[in-house]
Amino acid sequence: MTGEPSTRHVVVMGVSGAGKTTVARGIAALTGLAFAEADEFHSEANVARMRAGVPLDDDDRWPWLRALAGWMADRHREGVSTVLACSALKRSYRDVLRQGPPSVDFVHLAGPTEVIRERMSLRSDHYMPASLLDSQTATLEPLWPDERGVVLDLRLATEALIVAGVERLGLPVPRVASGVPTPREPYAPDRR
């Protein structure tokens, strides 16, 4: 026994407009995992760049990613499981996130760029302009075979995405008065 608390840490990933925040909040609501929105960890300078339509480069992202890994590591030490909405576009970015808690699972919301562009055009409450979608799509590296996680089609209904993420990762669902069952399938990494 190492004395380490047993926790789970999930990152809902994908390009801006994929539905990461909505799905991550839903997973948090269903499982009781602590939720965080990665965008809230960006520096004011990063937010200003994105508002101006200027893509972030890796030098802009490294401190942000380390802060996210630190947040998950702190929650792990407290014995708290987490779900984070974060683009996590590159393998190297996901590697930094994995430096936080002992293990991280990813839920990649993937789908056609046209669908995402349409969703982004309908948003009025986000600083990421639709013009940066092409930059994010070009940067995106799908999960590698050795990375723990699942890929879900973002065209599914929100509820279906939430349930699929919970079930496919084998996340525990607390029983409630209505008798919500625990997920049926144990965790098994997606092997595309």
N, C-alpha and C positions, 0 to 999 in steps of 0.2 A: 504494500500500500504506500503510495506516495503522499497521501494526504491532500492531493489535488482535488478540487471539487469537480463533479461531473457536470459538464455544461455542453450545450450545442450552440453553434454559431453559423448563421446562414447569411449569405449575401445574395440578394436578388439583383441581378446584373443585366445590362443591355444598354443600348443607345438611349439617348434622351427621347422621351415620348413613347417608350416601349410599355410603360405601365408599372415600372419598378416600385414606385412609392405606394401605389394603390394595392399591389399584390403583397408587398412587404407588410404594410399596415394590416391587411387581412390575415396574413399568416400570424402576425403578432396577436391580433384579436382572438384568433382561433386557438392558439397554443399557449398564450401568456408570455411569450418571449418578449424581452425589452426591445423596442423599436428605436431606430435612429435613421435619419435622412442624411446621407453623406453630403449633400449640397450645403447643409448647415455648418459643415466643418471647413468650408472654403474660406480663404482669406478675403478681405474686402477687395484686394487687388485682383484676385482671380475672378470674383463676381463682376467687377467692373470690366475686365477684359471680355468675359463672355457676353455681358450686356451689349458691348460694343461690336459683337460678332467676331471677336478675335479668338481663335482656338487656343486652348492651353497647350503648352509644350510639357515635356517630361519634367523639366526643372520646376515648373509651376505645380506639378502633381505630386512629386515625391513627399514634400512636407505634409500635404493633405492626406496622402495614403498612410503615412506613418502615424498621423493623428488618429485615423480610423482604426488602424491595427492596435494602437494604444488603448482606444476606447473599448474595443472588444476584449483585450487582455485584462483591463481593469475590471470589467464586468465578470470575466472568468474567475478572477481572484475572489470576487464577491460571491461566487456561486450562482451567477445570473446568466442565463442563456439569452442570446441576442438574435435579432434579424435586422439587417442593414440594407437599405436601398442605395445602391452604388453602381455606377457605370461599369467599373472594373473591366475596361475594354481590352487590355493587353494581359498576356500571361505574366509579364514582369510586374504589372500592377497587382495582380492577384497573388503573386509571390510575396509582395510586401504585406498584403492583408493577412496572409497565412503566417506571418512572423508574429502576430498578436497572440491569439489563443492557441491551444494545442492543435485544433483542427478547425477547418472552415469548409462548409458545403456551399455550393453555388447553385442558384436557380437562374438559368439564362433564358430571358424572355426574347425569343427570336421571331422574326417575321419579315414580310416584304417592306421595303423602304417606303413604298407608296402609302401603305396603311399608316405607318408611323408619321410620315410627313402630313397626312390629313389630320391625324390626332393633334400634332403640334400646331397646326394652323388654327385649331379651335381653342387652344389654351390662351388665356390672357393673364394668368397669374404666375408665370415662370420667366426667369431672366434668360433662359437659353433660347435664342432665336432659332427658327426652323432652318435658317441658312447654315447653321453649324452641323446639321444632320449629316451632310455628305462627308465632312471631316471625321465625324465620329464613326460613320459606317466604314470609311477607309482605314481607320485605326483598329477597329474591332478584330480581335483574334478569338474565335470560338474556343470553348473549353477543349483542352487537350485530353487525350484518352486517359492520362494518368491523374487528371484533376477530379476530385470528388464533386459530383453535381449532376444536375439534370437539365435538359433543354426542353422548354415548353413553347408551343405555338402561341404567340401573343394575340392571335385572332380569336382564341377561345374566350368565352365569357369570363369575366373577372372571378366569379365564384368558382368556376371550373379550374382556373389557374391556381387559385389559393388552395383548393382541396388537392389538386394534383401535386403541388409543391409539398404540402404537408405529408401526403400519403407516400409519394415516391422517395422522400427523404426519411420516412419513418419517424417523423417528429411526434412526440407524445401530445395528445389532446386531453386536457383535463375533462373528466366526466362532470356533467352539469345536470341539473334537475330534469332537463328534457331527455337525458340519456344519450348524448352525442357519443358515438362509438369512437374508440381510438383508431388510428389509421390501420388499414388491413395489411399493407405490404411493408416488409422491413427495408431499410436502406440498401440500395444496390446502385453503384455508380453507373451512369449512362455510358454505354460503350457503342458509340456511333460507328 
